[in-house]
C-alpha cells in the first residue's frame, strides 16, 4: 500500500504514542510481503526481532555480513536463527569491490571508514531494499544526535519507508523487555560492549560514557551511513561523496 508524504507525516505523529507492537502490526498489515527487518544481532536487537517474530514469523531479516564481525556476534546470530527459526538473509559486499577489499580491506576501517562502511554496509543494504515498500529498523533517539531527529515513519531512497518502532525507547526499556520475556542476550555487553559493530571499529566503553561511545572512536564518526544521507545516494551519481 502506498501512502502520500502527508499521510506518513500524520501517521508518524500518531505513532509517537503507540506501542512498538502496534507499529509493527500496522507495517505487516500494509506492506507484507514487501517488508523486511534489518538487524545487527546484538542484545539491543533482540526485543525487535522478538516482536517481529510474533507478528510475522517468516519475515526476512537482513544481516550485514561485513566479514569483520566479532565471533560472538556471529555465534549469537546463529543461536537466534536456530531457536526461533528465523528467516535471515546475509548481505555481503558486491563482487565488484573484491579487488579493493583484497588489497586494502584490512586497513580500510582506519584509512577510510566511510568508504569501508559504504562497501560493507550501505551498498549491500541498498541492493537488498530494492523493490521493497518498507523497512523496519531498531534505531532509538537516545543513541546519537542524528537519530535524535529521526521520525517513526520516514521516506528514504526510491520511496522506501523506514519504520522505527523502538525510536522512543530507552536502553533501560530495551533491557526491561528482555528480562520480562526471558530473552537471549549477546555476551559482550557484560564486558562493557553495549553497542557492537565491526571488530576494528568497536571498543569497550568506560563508566559514564554513552552506550555508543565505543563505535568509531577517534574517527569523528557516529553512524555507518544506513541512517544518514549516504543511504539516499548512488555511488554512480555525479558529485557523490562518502559522508
N, C-alpha and C positions, 0 to 999 in steps of 0.2 A: 504494500500500500504506500502511495506517495503522499506526503504532506507538504504543504506550502511552508516557506520560511516563517511566515506569520503564525501558522498553526503550531509549528515546532517551538517557536518562542513562547507562545501561550502555554503549551503543554509542559515545557521545561519549568516554567514558573510554578505551575500547579504541582509538579512532581517534587518541588522543594520540601513539601510537607508529606510526601508519600513514603512508604517503606520501600527498601530495595526490592523486596519480593514483588510488590505491586508494579514497580517499574519494569522488572524482568517479565512478569506476566503480560504486560502491555506489549513489550517488544516481541515476545513469542507469538502473540495473537496477530500482530500486524505485519511481521516481517519474515517469519519462517516460511519456506526453508532458506531464504536468502539472508540468514543471520548467523553470526559466529561470535565466539568469545575469544579474546586473546588473554594469555596468562603467562606469567614468568615463573610459576610454580614455586613460590616461597610461602612462608606461613601466612603472610597477608593476603595471598591469593586464595586461600582455602575457603573462606566464607562465600565468596562469589561463585566459585566452582560448585560448592555445595548447593547454593540457591538455584543456579542454572540447571544443575543435575535434577533437582526436584521438579523444575518447570518443563524441561525438555531434555530427557536423559541422553539422547543421541546427538545433541548439538555439537558441531565441530568446535574444537578448542585449538587455537593456533599457538604453537610454542616455537619461539625463535631459537633454533639450534645453531648458535653462533660458532661453535667449536672451541669456545673459551670459557665454558661454564665450570663452576666448582663441581667436583664429583658428587657432593652431597645433593646438589640441585638435580642432577640427572637421576640419581637414585630415588629422590623424593618424587620426581615426575613419574618415574616408572611405578613406584609404590601406589600412588593415587590412581594411575591408569588401571592397575590390576584390581585394587579393592573396590573401585567404583565403576569399572568397565567403561572408562571414558573414551570418547571418540577424538583422540588427539591427532593433530596434523602437524608434523615437524616441518618448519620452514628453514631453508638453508640459503646461503648466498648464491646468486646467479652464477652459472658456469662461466660467463664472460669475465668474471673477476678472478678466475682461478689462478692466472699467472701473477696478478697483483698480490694475491694472498700468499702464494707460494714464495715469492721473493721478499715481500715486505710485511706480510701478515703478522709476524711475531712482534715487530716493533711498532706497528700502526697504532695500537692503543695509546702510545706515548707520543709518537711523532705527528699524528693527525687523527685525534679521537673522533672528530666529526665525520671524517671520511670513513673511518672504521665502523662507526655506528650506522652510517648510511648503507654501506655494503652489507653488513651483517644483520641489520635490524630493519631499517626503514624500507629499503627497496624490496626485500622479501615480503614484508607485510603489505606493501603497496600491491604487489602482484597477487598475493593471496586474497586481498579485498576486492580485486577487480570483479565486477558483476554482482557484488553483494549489495543489499539495500541498507544494512545496518550492522554495527559492530559494538559489542559490549566490552567495556574495559573497567578495570578496578581502580582507576586513579581516584585520589582523595584530595580535597582542597588544602588540607594542612601539610601536605607533603612538600610542595615547592611554591615559590612565588608565582610561577607560571600557572600551576594548577589551581591556585587560589582564585583565579579569574575564570576558570572553566565553567561551563554550563552542563547541566544534567543531560540535555539533548542539544546536539550541535552538529550542523552540517560541515563536512570536511570535503576532501577532493572528490570530484566527479559525482556529487550528490550523495556521497556516503554519509549516513547518520551515525555519529558517535554517541553511544549511550553509556552514562557513568552512574550506575545505581548506588554506588557507595560514596559518591562525591562528598556528602556531608558527614560521613562517619569519621570518628577519631580513631587513633590506634587502639585506645582502650576499648572502644566499641567492637573493633575487629577481634581483639583478644577475648573479650567477654562472650562474643558469639561462638568462638572456637571452644571455649570452656563449657558453655551451656550445652553445646551439641556434641561434646567429646570428640572433636575432630582432630585429625593428624596434624603434627607440627614439623616444619623443617627444622633440622637440628642446629643450624648455625646461629640463630638468634641467641642461643644460650652462651655463645662465645662472643657476644656483642656485635653481631651482624644482623641488625633488624631489617635492613634493606640490602638485597643481594642481586648483583648484576654479574657481569663477566669478571673472571678472576683478576686480570691485570688492573681493573678499574674499580675494585671494591676493597675497602679496608674495614677493620673493626672500628666502631666509634668509641669515643671517650665519654665518661659520665657527664651528663648535661648537654651533650650535642644533639642536634636534630637527628631524627631517625635515618635521614638520607645523607648525613654529613660524610659518610664513608664512600660515597659514589663520586668518581672522577676527582678525587681530592687533589687540589692544587692545579687543576686544569681549566678553571674558570667555566665549568660546565655543570649543569644540574639535570639535563634531560638528554635522552638518546636521540630524540627527534620525532618519535612517534606522536608526540603531543605538542609539537611546535609547528611553525610554518614550514619546516623542512618536509613534513609529511605531505603537504599540499603541492610540493614542487616536483618537477620532472627533470632528471639529470640531463636530458637532451635539450631542454629549453634554453634559449639564449639568455645569458646573464645569470644562469644558475650558480648559486653559492652554497657551500656547506655551512650552515649556521644554526 
